[in-house]
Amino acid sequence: MTTSPRQRFWFPLLSGFALAALSTAALADQVVSREQDIIDLRLGQHIQVDDGACPAGQIKEVTGARMTAAGVVRVAKCIPRLGPKRK
């Protein structure tokens, strides 16, 4: 069975797009209701916390900022809420 050069080009390209779409969904921000619900924060990970600590129209975002000997240092800031409020 032989493949044409066109098939050899399109199959890896389409496979790459499918892989990128799946990995983007896995990296999407998570939303939790309390900051204590964040158990294992990884370096560079962003988690949104809907605990009411930020002004209306904003949500708290906790980020794994840097690595220390004690673990990952968390940084929290209020960012604009995109989309409807989730329960």
C-alpha positions as YAML, in Angstrom:
chain: A
units: angstrom
residues:
- id: 1
  name: MET
  ca: [0.00, 0.00, 0.00]
- id: 2
  name: THR
  ca: [1.50, 3.30, -1.07]
- id: 3
  name: THR
  ca: [0.60, 6.76, 0.06]
- id: 4
  name: SER
  ca: [0.72, 9.88, -2.00]
- id: 5
  name: PRO
  ca: [2.78, 12.90, -0.95]
- id: 6
  name: ARG
  ca: [-0.48, 14.75, -0.32]
- id: 7
  name: GLN
  ca: [-1.61, 12.11, 2.22]
- id: 8
  name: ARG
  ca: [1.81, 12.15, 3.89]
- id: 9
  name: PHE
  ca: [1.42, 15.92, 4.36]
- id: 10
  name: TRP
  ca: [-2.20, 16.15, 5.54]
- id: 11
  name: PHE
  ca: [-2.32, 13.25, 7.99]
- id: 12
  name: PRO
  ca: [0.37, 14.60, 10.38]
- id: 13
  name: LEU
  ca: [-1.02, 18.12, 10.04]
- id: 14
  name: LEU
  ca: [-4.57, 17.10, 10.95]
- id: 15
  name: SER
  ca: [-3.30, 14.85, 13.73]
- id: 16
  name: GLY
  ca: [-1.38, 17.80, 15.17]
- id: 17
  name: PHE
  ca: [-4.50, 19.98, 15.13]
- id: 18
  name: ALA
  ca: [-6.50, 17.29, 16.91]
- id: 19
  name: LEU
  ca: [-3.79, 16.90, 19.56]
- id: 20
  name: ALA
  ca: [-3.63, 20.67, 20.08]
- id: 21
  name: ALA
  ca: [-7.41, 20.88, 20.54]
- id: 22
  name: LEU
  ca: [-7.38, 18.11, 23.13]
- id: 23
  name: SER
  ca: [-4.44, 19.55, 25.06]
- id: 24
  name: THR
  ca: [-6.02, 23.03, 25.12]
- id: 25
  name: ALA
  ca: [-9.08, 21.63, 26.86]
- id: 26
  name: ALA
  ca: [-6.88, 19.93, 29.44]
- id: 27
  name: LEU
  ca: [-5.04, 23.18, 30.18]
- id: 28
  name: ALA
  ca: [-8.21, 25.22, 30.62]
- id: 29
  name: ASP
  ca: [-8.59, 27.14, 33.85]
- id: 30
  name: GLN
  ca: [-10.32, 25.35, 36.69]
- id: 31
  name: VAL
  ca: [-12.83, 27.09, 38.95]
- id: 32
  name: VAL
  ca: [-13.14, 26.18, 42.65]
- id: 33
  name: SER
  ca: [-15.27, 27.78, 45.37]
- id: 34
  name: ARG
  ca: [-12.57, 28.05, 48.08]
- id: 35
  name: GLU
  ca: [-8.83, 28.56, 47.94]
- id: 36
  name: GLN
  ca: [-8.44, 25.66, 50.40]
- id: 37
  name: ASP
  ca: [-9.83, 23.35, 47.68]
- id: 38
  name: ILE
  ca: [-6.59, 23.80, 45.71]
- id: 39
  name: ILE
  ca: [-4.54, 20.81, 46.80]
- id: 40
  name: ASP
  ca: [-1.70, 20.43, 44.32]
- id: 41
  name: LEU
  ca: [-0.85, 23.67, 42.51]
- id: 42
  name: ARG
  ca: [1.82, 23.23, 39.85]
- id: 43
  name: LEU
  ca: [4.28, 25.82, 38.65]
- id: 44
  name: GLY
  ca: [2.56, 28.07, 36.08]
- id: 45
  name: GLN
  ca: [-0.92, 26.61, 36.68]
- id: 46
  name: HIS
  ca: [-3.85, 29.07, 36.87]
- id: 47
  name: ILE
  ca: [-6.92, 28.28, 38.99]
- id: 48
  name: GLN
  ca: [-9.87, 30.61, 39.44]
- id: 49
  name: VAL
  ca: [-11.40, 30.87, 42.91]
- id: 50
  name: ASP
  ca: [-15.01, 32.09, 43.16]
- id: 51
  name: ASP
  ca: [-15.10, 32.95, 46.88]
- id: 52
  name: GLY
  ca: [-16.51, 36.48, 46.66]
- id: 53
  name: ALA
  ca: [-13.23, 38.15, 47.69]
- id: 54
  name: CYS
  ca: [-13.02, 40.26, 44.51]
- id: 55
  name: PRO
  ca: [-15.29, 43.12, 43.39]
- id: 56
  name: ALA
  ca: [-18.31, 42.53, 41.15]
- id: 57
  name: GLY
  ca: [-17.36, 41.41, 37.66]
- id: 58
  name: GLN
  ca: [-14.02, 39.96, 38.79]
- id: 59
  name: ILE
  ca: [-12.78, 36.60, 40.02]
- id: 60
  name: LYS
  ca: [-9.68, 35.64, 42.02]
- id: 61
  name: GLU
  ca: [-6.97, 33.84, 40.06]
- id: 62
  name: VAL
  ca: [-4.36, 31.82, 41.96]
- id: 63
  name: THR
  ca: [-1.16, 31.08, 40.05]
- id: 64
  name: GLY
  ca: [1.83, 28.91, 40.88]
- id: 65
  name: ALA
  ca: [4.43, 31.67, 40.59]
- id: 66
  name: ARG
  ca: [7.83, 30.27, 41.51]
- id: 67
  name: MET
  ca: [9.47, 27.22, 43.03]
- id: 68
  name: THR
  ca: [11.12, 27.34, 46.45]
- id: 69
  name: ALA
  ca: [12.53, 24.68, 48.75]
- id: 70
  name: ALA
  ca: [9.17, 24.63, 50.57]
- id: 71
  name: GLY
  ca: [7.18, 24.15, 47.35]
- id: 72
  name: VAL
  ca: [5.31, 26.31, 44.84]
- id: 73
  name: VAL
  ca: [4.63, 29.92, 45.89]
- id: 74
  name: ARG
  ca: [1.05, 31.02, 45.20]
- id: 75
  name: VAL
  ca: [0.13, 34.46, 43.89]
- id: 76
  name: ALA
  ca: [-3.51, 35.62, 43.96]
- id: 77
  name: LYS
  ca: [-4.96, 38.52, 41.98]
- id: 78
  name: CYS
  ca: [-8.39, 39.68, 40.82]
- id: 79
  name: ILE
  ca: [-9.00, 39.42, 37.08]
- id: 80
  name: PRO
  ca: [-12.06, 40.26, 34.94]
- id: 81
  name: ARG
  ca: [-14.65, 37.50, 34.94]
- id: 82
  name: LEU
  ca: [-15.20, 36.22, 31.41]
- id: 83
  name: GLY
  ca: [-18.57, 34.67, 30.69]
- id: 84
  name: PRO
  ca: [-21.44, 33.89, 33.05]
- id: 85
  name: LYS
  ca: [-20.96, 33.07, 36.73]
- id: 86
  name: ARG
  ca: [-20.54, 29.33, 37.35]
- id: 87
  name: LYS
  ca: [-21.93, 27.42, 40.31]
...
